[in-house]
Amino acid sequence: MSEVEDVVTQSRLSERGAATRSSLLAAAREVFVSKGFAEAGVTDVVSKAEASVGSLYHHFSGKADLYLTLWEEFQARQTQRTKQAARAARAAGESDPMRVFIGAARAYLDGCLEERELAALFLRGDGPPGFDVIMRDRLRTWAQRNAALFEDEQALVVVITGALAAAVSEVVLSGDRRLAEEVLAIIGRIRPATSVTAPSNG
């Protein structure tokens, strides 16, 4: 086989591998959403994907790896959505950190509603062992990013991050976009305690 033929063959194999991986993830998503993580089996996933057990273990270490990959890919899409919204707000001249935050939060909630079945899967508490720790760590990282937006306003960050985390759960479970907007309107009115208690000059 020539070098060119070898490159073409490798390319076809990698394309086929990527297609199989995508098919397995799509199947896992359907199976986990319909059956739940605990009840789903590897055989359910490979049957839905029309793949072999061997191909699943070639791409993933098992059922938990499939679940965590779906989670990471969802979070990557959500991060992209929120970053784009924050950038767009700043590009439009917005300098109020709370308004930038609300724009990003709206994008996050929109993403949850757009991928509601998947978002609900991660909120149900039916994931692999240790997934709750991963969720808490991600929330902590998210809070730290918000802290950079609201300089030295730790209490404010705790309140708005906690409020939005609770809102995400309610909005995903209800599928109510109006509720999302009402929650964002309330969060948007929250201000640091210092600005509330500071004596007025008038």
Contacts in CASP RR format, 6 or more apart in sequence:
PFRMAT RR
TARGET T0000
AUTHOR 0000-0000-0000
METHOD contacts of the structure
MODEL  1
MSEVEDVVTQSRLSERGAATRSSLLAAAREVFVSKGFAEAGVTDVVSKAE
ASVGSLYHHFSGKADLYLTLWEEFQARQTQRTKQAARAARAAGESDPMRV
FIGAARAYLDGCLEERELAALFLRGDGPPGFDVIMRDRLRTWAQRNAALF
EDEQALVVVITGALAAAVSEVVLSGDRRLAEEVLAIIGRIRPATSVTAPS
NG
1 9 0 8 1.000
17 59 0 8 1.000
20 49 0 8 1.000
20 51 0 8 1.000
20 55 0 8 1.000
20 59 0 8 1.000
21 59 0 8 1.000
23 49 0 8 1.000
23 50 0 8 1.000
23 51 0 8 1.000
24 45 0 8 1.000
24 46 0 8 1.000
24 49 0 8 1.000
24 51 0 8 1.000
24 55 0 8 1.000
24 56 0 8 1.000
24 59 0 8 1.000
24 60 0 8 1.000
24 66 0 8 1.000
25 66 0 8 1.000
25 69 0 8 1.000
25 70 0 8 1.000
25 73 0 8 1.000
26 49 0 8 1.000
27 45 0 8 1.000
27 46 0 8 1.000
27 48 0 8 1.000
27 49 0 8 1.000
27 51 0 8 1.000
28 40 0 8 1.000
28 45 0 8 1.000
28 49 0 8 1.000
28 63 0 8 1.000
28 66 0 8 1.000
28 67 0 8 1.000
28 70 0 8 1.000
29 70 0 8 1.000
29 118 0 8 1.000
29 121 0 8 1.000
30 48 0 8 1.000
31 40 0 8 1.000
31 41 0 8 1.000
31 44 0 8 1.000
31 45 0 8 1.000
31 48 0 8 1.000
32 40 0 8 1.000
32 66 0 8 1.000
32 67 0 8 1.000
32 70 0 8 1.000
32 121 0 8 1.000
33 117 0 8 1.000
33 118 0 8 1.000
33 120 0 8 1.000
33 121 0 8 1.000
35 41 0 8 1.000
35 44 0 8 1.000
36 121 0 8 1.000
36 124 0 8 1.000
36 126 0 8 1.000
37 63 0 8 1.000
37 67 0 8 1.000
37 121 0 8 1.000
37 126 0 8 1.000
37 127 0 8 1.000
37 128 0 8 1.000
38 126 0 8 1.000
38 127 0 8 1.000
40 63 0 8 1.000
41 63 0 8 1.000
42 53 0 8 1.000
42 56 0 8 1.000
42 62 0 8 1.000
42 63 0 8 1.000
43 53 0 8 1.000
45 56 0 8 1.000
45 63 0 8 1.000
45 66 0 8 1.000
46 52 0 8 1.000
46 53 0 8 1.000
46 55 0 8 1.000
46 56 0 8 1.000
49 56 0 8 1.000
56 62 0 8 1.000
56 66 0 8 1.000
60 66 0 8 1.000
60 69 0 8 1.000
63 128 0 8 1.000
64 127 0 8 1.000
64 128 0 8 1.000
64 129 0 8 1.000
67 127 0 8 1.000
67 128 0 8 1.000
67 131 0 8 1.000
68 128 0 8 1.000
68 131 0 8 1.000
68 134 0 8 1.000
70 118 0 8 1.000
70 121 0 8 1.000
71 122 0 8 1.000
71 131 0 8 1.000
71 134 0 8 1.000
74 115 0 8 1.000
74 118 0 8 1.000
74 119 0 8 1.000
74 122 0 8 1.000
75 138 0 8 1.000
77 111 0 8 1.000
77 115 0 8 1.000
78 108 0 8 1.000
78 111 0 8 1.000
78 112 0 8 1.000
81 107 0 8 1.000
81 108 0 8 1.000
81 110 0 8 1.000
81 111 0 8 1.000
82 104 0 8 1.000
82 105 0 8 1.000
82 107 0 8 1.000
82 108 0 8 1.000
83 104 0 8 1.000
84 107 0 8 1.000
85 103 0 8 1.000
85 104 0 8 1.000
85 106 0 8 1.000
85 107 0 8 1.000
86 100 0 8 1.000
86 101 0 8 1.000
86 103 0 8 1.000
86 104 0 8 1.000
89 99 0 8 1.000
89 100 0 8 1.000
89 103 0 8 1.000
89 104 0 8 1.000
90 100 0 8 1.000
94 100 0 8 1.000
97 149 0 8 1.000
97 150 0 8 1.000
98 150 0 8 1.000
98 188 0 8 1.000
98 190 0 8 1.000
98 191 0 8 1.000
99 188 0 8 1.000
100 149 0 8 1.000
101 146 0 8 1.000
101 149 0 8 1.000
101 150 0 8 1.000
101 160 0 8 1.000
101 188 0 8 1.000
102 184 0 8 1.000
102 187 0 8 1.000
102 188 0 8 1.000
103 184 0 8 1.000
105 164 0 8 1.000
105 184 0 8 1.000
105 187 0 8 1.000
106 180 0 8 1.000
106 181 0 8 1.000
106 184 0 8 1.000
108 164 0 8 1.000
108 168 0 8 1.000
109 167 0 8 1.000
109 168 0 8 1.000
109 171 0 8 1.000
109 180 0 8 1.000
109 184 0 8 1.000
110 180 0 8 1.000
111 119 0 8 1.000
112 119 0 8 1.000
112 168 0 8 1.000
112 171 0 8 1.000
112 172 0 8 1.000
113 119 0 8 1.000
113 171 0 8 1.000
113 172 0 8 1.000
113 175 0 8 1.000
113 177 0 8 1.000
113 180 0 8 1.000
116 172 0 8 1.000
116 175 0 8 1.000
119 168 0 8 1.000
119 172 0 8 1.000
120 172 0 8 1.000
120 173 0 8 1.000
122 135 0 8 1.000
123 168 0 8 1.000
123 169 0 8 1.000
123 172 0 8 1.000
123 173 0 8 1.000
125 131 0 8 1.000
125 132 0 8 1.000
139 161 0 8 1.000
139 165 0 8 1.000
142 161 0 8 1.000
143 157 0 8 1.000
143 158 0 8 1.000
143 161 0 8 1.000
146 157 0 8 1.000
146 160 0 8 1.000
146 161 0 8 1.000
147 153 0 8 1.000
147 154 0 8 1.000
147 157 0 8 1.000
150 156 0 8 1.000
150 157 0 8 1.000
150 192 0 8 1.000
153 192 0 8 1.000
155 192 0 8 1.000
155 193 0 8 1.000
156 190 0 8 1.000
156 191 0 8 1.000
156 192 0 8 1.000
156 193 0 8 1.000
159 190 0 8 1.000
160 187 0 8 1.000
160 188 0 8 1.000
160 190 0 8 1.000
163 183 0 8 1.000
163 186 0 8 1.000
163 187 0 8 1.000
163 190 0 8 1.000
164 183 0 8 1.000
164 187 0 8 1.000
167 179 0 8 1.000
167 180 0 8 1.000
167 183 0 8 1.000
167 184 0 8 1.000
167 187 0 8 1.000
170 179 0 8 1.000
170 183 0 8 1.000
171 177 0 8 1.000
171 179 0 8 1.000
171 180 0 8 1.000
171 183 0 8 1.000
END
